[in-house]
């Protein structure tokens, strides 16, 4: 019998979590952004100082208490419009500039529809942690208006006694900023920056390139150790533009700036890739799902280019016969690489299982669970997509595995399981 402890805490969608986002008039104008933008700016410039002040006061009354440094956000957005239209800001007063900025912003509820599919790594700051405790950092897939997915974060602490506590969310959420006009960001790598006054628990990373326009989905983070001893956090995620998907990397060394880097190669045209946290035999290694059915093992000389791959695990047991995939980066243990897997069975019911791979040659499968370690049941079956449990990454803490997991594509739950008990099921 698997010794599994499920924590009582649940994270759910929260429409009150909002950020200010650029409102792109061009999206509403069939390519005539310039004329509409110019008309709107002219309307504000033609207002008397008193009328502009009165209109700005209405906006601030509605929104200033809901957002961090709202006036500065409006001014930043005005600067982008000024650059686009070639305006002379020195001839325009602060109140009109703020009001123009406000007309080109909108409020977005980034987690109104769902919060799901978490991954977790040990936090980069372990100072002050008592024995038996570990500070953690989780990524979450937040789904808002238009079913567009973004990346949110939560910090917390877990203990070896199956306890956990999450740091409170700050009252204001802020979006990571590319420090340039989002309307003119080219395809390819882009860097976004956390607001200097924002915590990670209050930071959201939104789609920013055309390839990401309909979502950043299912970030799988790993703490990667390079051969030279340096450390980096690298996550794989799916960029979706509404019709096509591609795999990309999120890379950071300081959790202040984040590089969003498209991957190349045949394997990168699929979703669900997960990186091993170090090189093996001089090669980068990745798990993927090339055919949408089986788990593949990929090797590469570079972390950004992935081809081919060989079949590693195929559906074998009834709970996984429809398809299999990984549930996050492999976890190194003394017995081998521990890989959480997901399987889909009858009635499209998702379950979580596990496999063990050889440390020196991960193409060798040592064992796999015959039965799921987590499956949708009872209250965990209901939600936006029923009968689904799914994780994008767990943490080894002492002799236990901490598993945050999505429930019914709607909420996030948490479980602890002794690694010895899990291995005994293989």
Rosetta blueprint (number, residue, H / E / L):
1 X L
2 X L
3 X L
4 X E
5 X E
6 X E
7 X L
8 X L
9 X L
10 X L
11 X E
12 X E
13 X L
14 X L
15 X L
16 X L
17 X L
18 X E
19 X E
20 X E
21 X E
22 X E
23 X L
24 X L
25 X H
26 X H
27 X H
28 X H
29 X L
30 X L
31 X L
32 X L
33 X H
34 X H
35 X H
36 X H
37 X H
38 X H
39 X H
40 X H
41 X H
42 X H
43 X H
44 X H
45 X H
46 X L
47 X L
48 X L
49 X H
50 X H
51 X H
52 X H
53 X H
54 X H
55 X H
56 X H
57 X H
58 X H
59 X H
60 X H
61 X H
62 X H
63 X H
64 X H
65 X H
66 X H
67 X L
68 X L
69 X L
70 X H
71 X H
72 X H
73 X H
74 X H
75 X H
76 X H
77 X H
78 X H
79 X H
80 X H
81 X H
82 X H
83 X H
84 X H
85 X H
86 X L
87 X L
88 X L
89 X H
90 X H
91 X H
92 X L
93 X L
94 X H
95 X H
96 X H
97 X H
98 X H
99 X H
100 X H
101 X H
102 X H
103 X H
104 X L
105 X E
106 X E
107 X E
108 X E
109 X E
110 X L
111 X L
112 X L
113 X L
114 X E
115 X E
116 X E
117 X E
118 X E
119 X E
120 X E
121 X E
122 X E
123 X L
124 X L
125 X L
126 X L
127 X L
128 X L
129 X L
130 X L
131 X L
132 X L
133 X E
134 X E
135 X E
136 X E
137 X E
138 X E
139 X E
140 X E
141 X E
142 X E
143 X E
144 X L
145 X H
146 X H
147 X H
148 X L
149 X E
150 X E
151 X E
152 X E
153 X E
154 X E
155 X E
156 X E
157 X E
158 X E
159 X E
160 X L
161 X L
162 X L
163 X L
164 X E
165 X E
166 X E
167 X L
168 X L
169 X L
170 X L
171 X L
172 X L
173 X L
174 X E
175 X E
176 X L
177 X E
178 X L
179 X L
180 X L
181 X L
182 X H
183 X H
184 X H
185 X L
186 X L
187 X L
188 X L
189 X L
190 X E
191 X E
192 X E
193 X E
194 X L
195 X L
196 X L
197 X L
198 X L
199 X L
200 X H
201 X H
202 X H
203 X E
204 X E
205 X E
206 X L
207 X L
208 X L
209 X L
210 X H
211 X H
212 X H
213 X L
214 X L
215 X E
216 X E
217 X E
218 X E
219 X E
220 X E
221 X E
222 X E
223 X E
224 X E
225 X E
226 X L
227 X L
228 X L
229 X L
230 X L
231 X E
232 X E
233 X E
234 X E
235 X E
236 X E
237 X E
238 X E
239 X E
240 X E
241 X L
242 X L
243 X L
244 X L
245 X E
246 X E
247 X E
248 X E
249 X E
250 X E
251 X E
252 X E
253 X L
254 X L
255 X L
256 X L
257 X E
258 X E
259 X E
260 X E
261 X E
262 X E
263 X L
264 X E
265 X L
266 X H
267 X H
268 X H
269 X H
270 X L
271 X L
272 X L
273 X L
274 X E
275 X E
276 X L
277 X L
278 X L
279 X L
280 X E
281 X L
282 X L
283 X E
284 X E
285 X E
286 X E
287 X E
288 X E
289 X L
290 X L
291 X L
292 X L
293 X L
294 X L
295 X E
296 X E
297 X E
298 X E
299 X E
300 X E
301 X L
302 X L
303 X L
304 X L
305 X E
306 X L
307 X L
308 X L
309 X L
310 X E
311 X E
312 X E
313 X E
314 X L
315 X L
316 X L
317 X L
318 X H
319 X H
320 X H
321 X L
322 X L
323 X E
324 X E
325 X E
326 X E
327 X L
328 X L
329 X L
330 X L
331 X E
332 X E
333 X E
334 X L
335 X L
336 X E
337 X E
338 X E
339 X E
340 X E
341 X E
342 X E
343 X E
344 X E
345 X L
346 X H
347 X H
348 X H
349 X L
350 X E
351 X E
352 X E
353 X E
354 X E
355 X E
356 X E
357 X E
358 X L
359 X L
360 X L
361 X L
362 X L
363 X L
364 X L
365 X E
366 X E
367 X E
368 X E
369 X L
370 X L
371 X L
372 X L
373 X L
374 X E
375 X E
376 X L
377 X L
378 X H
379 X H
380 X H
381 X H
382 X L
383 X L
384 X L
385 X L
386 X L
387 X L
388 X L
389 X E
390 X E
391 X L
392 X L
393 X L
394 X L
395 X E
396 X E
397 X E
398 X L
399 X L
400 X E
401 X E
402 X E
403 X E
404 X E
405 X E
406 X E
407 X E
408 X L
409 X L
410 X L
411 X E
412 X E
413 X E
414 X E
415 X E
416 X E
417 X E
418 X E
419 X H
420 X H
421 X H
422 X H
423 X H
424 X H
425 X L
426 X L
